[in-house]
Amino acid sequence: MIAASLALIFILAFVKVDVDTQSNFLCKTIAENDMDMSQCPAHKSNVSWLILVSFGMAFLLLGVGGYMTLLPQKSEKKEFKTVDISKLDESEKRIYNILKTKDGSAYQSDLIKETQLTKVKITRILDRLEQRGIVERKRRGMTNIIVLK
């Protein structure tokens, strides 16, 4: 985007120089023929405004390209707290692995659907994981979002 906007600015600069040269020639020709400057076609043309708008758009593109270049990139891999999985029972491991595969968070209702465990069983497992500092529950309306720490 930056390269395209710089190329556009470069081309527009040459167009602007050419238009100014032609306008200058027209104005000199009108002045030499003792005609009124209001009759000069260069003064009636909207080309200068179009070039000005084009320059504005090119500089806007340049700014957006610069912003996107300097914008920090999001990390693809999230880092979670190191957990000794050997101390977890089978159902706790399942919940932990599901949360890891879902980038560290999931709705409690989704965990119930995926594990086929009851609400009470999931709640007790999450209580144990929360006591150990592995997960955190965040209330969202009528459900919880479970987040790995």
Phi and psi in degrees as GROMACS dihedral restraints (atoms count N, CA, C in turn):
[ dihedral_restraints ]
;  ai    aj    ak    al  type     phi  dphi    fc
    3     4     5     6     1   -64.6    20    10
    4     5     6     7     1   -44.1    20    10
    6     7     8     9     1   -63.4    20    10
    7     8     9    10     1   -41.6    20    10
    9    10    11    12     1   -64.7    20    10
   10    11    12    13     1   -41.6    20    10
   12    13    14    15     1   -69.0    20    10
   13    14    15    16     1   -37.1    20    10
   15    16    17    18     1   -66.1    20    10
   16    17    18    19     1   -39.5    20    10
   18    19    20    21     1   -63.8    20    10
   19    20    21    22     1   -41.2    20    10
   21    22    23    24     1   -63.5    20    10
   22    23    24    25     1   -42.8    20    10
   24    25    26    27     1   -62.2    20    10
   25    26    27    28     1   -42.5    20    10
   27    28    29    30     1   -61.5    20    10
   28    29    30    31     1   -46.5    20    10
   30    31    32    33     1   -65.0    20    10
   31    32    33    34     1   -43.6    20    10
   33    34    35    36     1   -62.7    20    10
   34    35    36    37     1   -32.9    20    10
   36    37    38    39     1   -63.3    20    10
   37    38    39    40     1   -43.2    20    10
   39    40    41    42     1   -66.6    20    10
   40    41    42    43     1   -39.9    20    10
   42    43    44    45     1   -62.7    20    10
   43    44    45    46     1   -42.8    20    10
   45    46    47    48     1   -62.6    20    10
   46    47    48    49     1   -43.8    20    10
   48    49    50    51     1   -62.1    20    10
   49    50    51    52     1   -42.3    20    10
   51    52    53    54     1   -65.1    20    10
   52    53    54    55     1   -43.9    20    10
   54    55    56    57     1   -63.9    20    10
   55    56    57    58     1   -41.2    20    10
   57    58    59    60     1   -64.2    20    10
   58    59    60    61     1   -38.9    20    10
   60    61    62    63     1   -64.0    20    10
   61    62    63    64     1   -44.3    20    10
   63    64    65    66     1   -65.7    20    10
   64    65    66    67     1   -41.1    20    10
   66    67    68    69     1   -64.4    20    10
   67    68    69    70     1   -40.8    20    10
   69    70    71    72     1   -62.6    20    10
   70    71    72    73     1   -42.3    20    10
   72    73    74    75     1   -62.6    20    10
   73    74    75    76     1   -44.1    20    10
   75    76    77    78     1   -61.9    20    10
   76    77    78    79     1   -43.9    20    10
   78    79    80    81     1   -64.4    20    10
   79    80    81    82     1   -39.9    20    10
   81    82    83    84     1   -65.0    20    10
   82    83    84    85     1   -41.0    20    10
   84    85    86    87     1   -62.7    20    10
   85    86    87    88     1   -43.8    20    10
   87    88    89    90     1   -63.7    20    10
   88    89    90    91     1   -42.4    20    10
   90    91    92    93     1   -67.0    20    10
   91    92    93    94     1   -37.2    20    10
   93    94    95    96     1   -69.1    20    10
   94    95    96    97     1   -28.5    20    10
   96    97    98    99     1   -90.6    20    10
   97    98    99   100     1    13.0    20    10
   99   100   101   102     1    52.9    20    10
  100   101   102   103     1    41.3    20    10
  102   103   104   105     1  -101.3    20    10
  103   104   105   106     1   163.0    20    10
  105   106   107   108     1   -73.7    20    10
  106   107   108   109     1   136.7    20    10
  108   109   110   111     1   -63.9    20    10
  109   110   111   112     1   -21.2    20    10
  111   112   113   114     1   -68.9    20    10
  112   113   114   115     1   -15.7    20    10
  114   115   116   117     1   -87.4    20    10
  115   116   117   118     1    -7.3    20    10
  117   118   119   120     1   -68.8    20    10
  118   119   120   121     1   125.7    20    10
  120   121   122   123     1   -65.1    20    10
  121   122   123   124     1   -24.4    20    10
  123   124   125   126     1   -67.1    20    10
  124   125   126   127     1   -29.7    20    10
  126   127   128   129     1   -81.4    20    10
  127   128   129   130     1   -16.4    20    10
  129   130   131   132     1   -97.4    20    10
  130   131   132   133     1    -7.3    20    10
  132   133   134   135     1   -82.6    20    10
  133   134   135   136     1   145.9    20    10
  135   136   137   138     1   -98.3    20    10
  136   137   138   139     1    10.0    20    10
  138   139   140   141     1   -61.5    20    10
  139   140   141   142     1   -38.7    20    10
  141   142   143   144     1   -61.3    20    10
  142   143   144   145     1   -39.7    20    10
  144   145   146   147     1   -68.6    20    10
  145   146   147   148     1   -38.0    20    10
  147   148   149   150     1   -65.1    20    10
  148   149   150   151     1   -39.9    20    10
  150   151   152   153     1   -66.2    20    10
  151   152   153   154     1   -40.4    20    10
  153   154   155   156     1   -61.7    20    10
  154   155   156   157     1   -44.2    20    10
  156   157   158   159     1   -63.8    20    10
  157   158   159   160     1   -39.6    20    10
  159   160   161   162     1   -63.9    20    10
  160   161   162   163     1   -41.5    20    10
  162   163   164   165     1   -61.4    20    10
  163   164   165   166     1   -42.6    20    10
  165   166   167   168     1   -60.0    20    10
  166   167   168   169     1   -44.0    20    10
  168   169   170   171     1   -65.9    20    10
  169   170   171   172     1   -38.7    20    10
  171   172   173   174     1   -64.9    20    10
  172   173   174   175     1   -42.2    20    10
  174   175   176   177     1   -69.9    20    10
  175   176   177   178     1   -32.0    20    10
  177   178   179   180     1   -64.4    20    10
  178   179   180   181     1   -44.7    20    10
  180   181   182   183     1   -60.9    20    10
  181   182   183   184     1   -39.9    20    10
  183   184   185   186     1   -62.7    20    10
  184   185   186   187     1   -43.1    20    10
  186   187   188   189     1   -64.7    20    10
  187   188   189   190     1   -43.0    20    10
  189   190   191   192     1   -64.6    20    10
  190   191   192   193     1   -41.8    20    10
  192   193   194   195     1   -63.4    20    10
  193   194   195   196     1   -41.0    20    10
  195   196   197   198     1   -65.0    20    10
  196   197   198   199     1   -40.9    20    10
  198   199   200   201     1   -63.1    20    10
  199   200   201   202     1   -44.0    20    10
  201   202   203   204     1   -66.4    20    10
  202   203   204   205     1   -32.0    20    10
  204   205   206   207     1   -70.1    20    10
  205   206   207   208     1   -41.1    20    10
  207   208   209   210     1   -85.1    20    10
  208   209   210   211     1   -10.4    20    10
  210   211   212   213     1   -65.5    20    10
  211   212   213   214     1   130.4    20    10
  213   214   215   216     1   -65.6    20    10
  214   215   216   217     1   138.7    20    10
  216   217   218   219     1   -79.8    20    10
  217   218   219   220     1   140.6    20    10
  219   220   221   222     1   -74.0    20    10
  220   221   222   223     1   139.5    20    10
  222   223   224   225     1   -72.8    20    10
  223   224   225   226     1   132.1    20    10
  225   226   227   228     1   -76.1    20    10
  226   227   228   229     1   -36.8    20    10
  228   229   230   231     1  -105.1    20    10
  229   230   231   232     1   121.3    20    10
  231   232   233   234     1   -87.6    20    10
  232   233   234   235     1   142.5    20    10
  234   235   236   237     1   -97.5    20    10
  235   236   237   238     1   129.3    20    10
  237   238   239   240     1  -115.1    20    10
  238   239   240   241     1   162.6    20    10
  240   241   242   243     1   -58.3    20    10
  241   242   243   244     1   137.5    20    10
  243   244   245   246     1   -70.3    20    10
  244   245   246   247     1   128.2    20    10
  246   247   248   249     1  -124.1    20    10
  247   248   249   250     1   134.1    20    10
  249   250   251   252     1   -81.9    20    10
  250   251   252   253     1    99.7    20    10
  252   253   254   255     1   -67.3    20    10
  253   254   255   256     1   -24.3    20    10
  255   256   257   258     1   -64.9    20    10
  256   257   258   259     1   -21.2    20    10
  258   259   260   261     1   -86.1    20    10
  259   260   261   262     1    -4.2    20    10
  261   262   263   264     1   -95.6    20    10
  262   263   264   265     1   146.2    20    10
  264   265   266   267     1   -79.7    20    10
  265   266   267   268     1   178.1    20    10
  267   268   269   270     1   -61.4    20    10
  268   269   270   271     1   -44.9    20    10
  270   271   272   273     1   -69.8    20    10
  271   272   273   274     1   -34.4    20    10
  273   274   275   276     1   -66.3    20    10
  274   275   276   277     1   -38.8    20    10
  276   277   278   279     1   -63.1    20    10
  277   278   279   280     1   -42.0    20    10
  279   280   281   282     1   -59.4    20    10
  280   281   282   283     1   -48.0    20    10
  282   283   284   285     1   -61.4    20    10
  283   284   285   286     1   -45.9    20    10
  285   286   287   288     1   -59.9    20    10
  286   287   288   289     1   -45.4    20    10
  288   289   290   291     1   -67.3    20    10
  289   290   291   292     1   -37.2    20    10
  291   292   293   294     1   -62.6    20    10
  292   293   294   295     1   -44.4    20    10
  294   295   296   297     1   -63.8    20    10
  295   296   297   298     1   -38.8    20    10
  297   298   299   300     1   -64.9    20    10
  298   299   300   301     1   -39.4    20    10
  300   301   302   303     1   -71.8    20    10
  301   302   303   304     1   -20.8    20    10
  303   304   305   306     1   -99.8    20    10
  304   305   306   307     1    33.3    20    10
  306   307   308   309     1    59.4    20    10
  307   308   309   310     1    29.1    20    10
  309   310   311   312     1    91.6    20    10
  310   311   312   313     1     3.9    20    10
  312   313   314   315     1  -152.6    20    10
  313   314   315   316     1   149.1    20    10
  315   316   317   318     1  -161.0    20    10
  316   317   318   319     1   155.1    20    10
  318   319   320   321     1   -72.3    20    10
  319   320   321   322     1   145.3    20    10
  321   322   323   324     1   -60.4    20    10
  322   323   324   325     1   -37.3    20    10
  324   325   326   327     1   -64.0    20    10
  325   326   327   328     1   -33.7    20    10
  327   328   329   330     1   -68.5    20    10
  328   329   330   331     1   -36.4    20    10
  330   331   332   333     1   -64.1    20    10
  331   332   333   334     1   -39.3    20    10
  333   334   335   336     1   -62.0    20    10
  334   335   336   337     1   -44.2    20    10
  336   337   338   339     1   -65.9    20    10
  337   338   339   340     1   -42.4    20    10
  339   340   341   342     1   -73.8    20    10
  340   341   342   343     1   -35.3    20    10
  342   343   344   345     1   -90.3    20    10
  343   344   345   346     1   -15.6    20    10
  345   346   347   348     1    63.9    20    10
  346   347   348   349     1    22.0    20    10
  348   349   350   351     1   -94.7    20    10
  349   350   351   352     1   160.9    20    10
  351   352   353   354     1   -74.9    20    10
  352   353   354   355     1   163.4    20    10
  354   355   356   357     1   -59.4    20    10
  355   356   357   358     1   -41.7    20    10
  357   358   359   360     1   -64.4    20    10
  358   359   360   361     1   -44.4    20    10
  360   361   362   363     1   -63.1    20    10
  361   362   363   364     1   -44.5    20    10
  363   364   365   366     1   -62.3    20    10
  364   365   366   367     1   -42.8    20    10
  366   367   368   369     1   -61.1    20    10
  367   368   369   370     1   -42.9    20    10
  369   370   371   372     1   -67.0    20    10
  370   371   372   373     1   -40.7    20    10
  372   373   374   375     1   -62.9    20    10
  373   374   375   376     1   -44.7    20    10
  375   376   377   378     1   -66.2    20    10
  376   377   378   379     1   -34.0    20    10
  378   379   380   381     1   -59.3    20    10
  379   380   381   382     1   -46.2    20    10
  381   382   383   384     1   -64.7    20    10
  382   383   384   385     1   -43.8    20    10
  384   385   386   387     1   -65.4    20    10
  385   386   387   388     1   -35.2    20    10
  387   388   389   390     1   -70.3    20    10
  388   389   390   391     1   -37.5    20    10
  390   391   392   393     1   -63.7    20    10
  391   392   393   394     1   -34.9    20    10
  393   394   395   396     1   -80.2    20    10
  394   395   396   397     1    -6.5    20    10
  396   397   398   399     1    79.6    20    10
  397   398   399   400     1    22.5    20    10
  399   400   401   402     1   -88.7    20    10
  400   401   402   403     1   -40.3    20    10
  402   403   404   405     1  -125.8    20    10
  403   404   405   406     1   167.4    20    10
  405   406   407   408     1  -137.6    20    10
  406   407   408   409     1   137.2    20    10
  408   409   410   411     1   -99.0    20    10
  409   410   411   412     1   133.2    20    10
  411   412   413   414     1  -122.5    20    10
  412   413   414   415     1   124.5    20    10
  414   415   416   417     1   -72.7    20    10
  415   416   417   418     1   129.3    20    10
  417   418   419   420     1  -134.2    20    10
  418   419   420   421     1    94.1    20    10
  420   421   422   423     1    65.9    20    10
  421   422   423   424     1  -122.2    20    10
  423   424   425   426     1   -92.0    20    10
  424   425   426   427     1     2.7    20    10
  426   427   428   429     1  -135.2    20    10
  427   428   429   430     1   177.4    20    10
  429   430   431   432     1  -115.8    20    10
  430   431   432   433     1   147.1    20    10
  432   433   434   435     1  -103.1    20    10
  433   434   435   436     1   128.7    20    10
  435   436   437   438     1   -99.2    20    10
  436   437   438   439     1   126.1    20    10
  438   439   440   441     1  -124.4    20    10
  439   440   441   442     1   132.2    20    10
  441   442   443   444     1   -72.1    20    10
  442   443   444   445     1   141.7    20    10
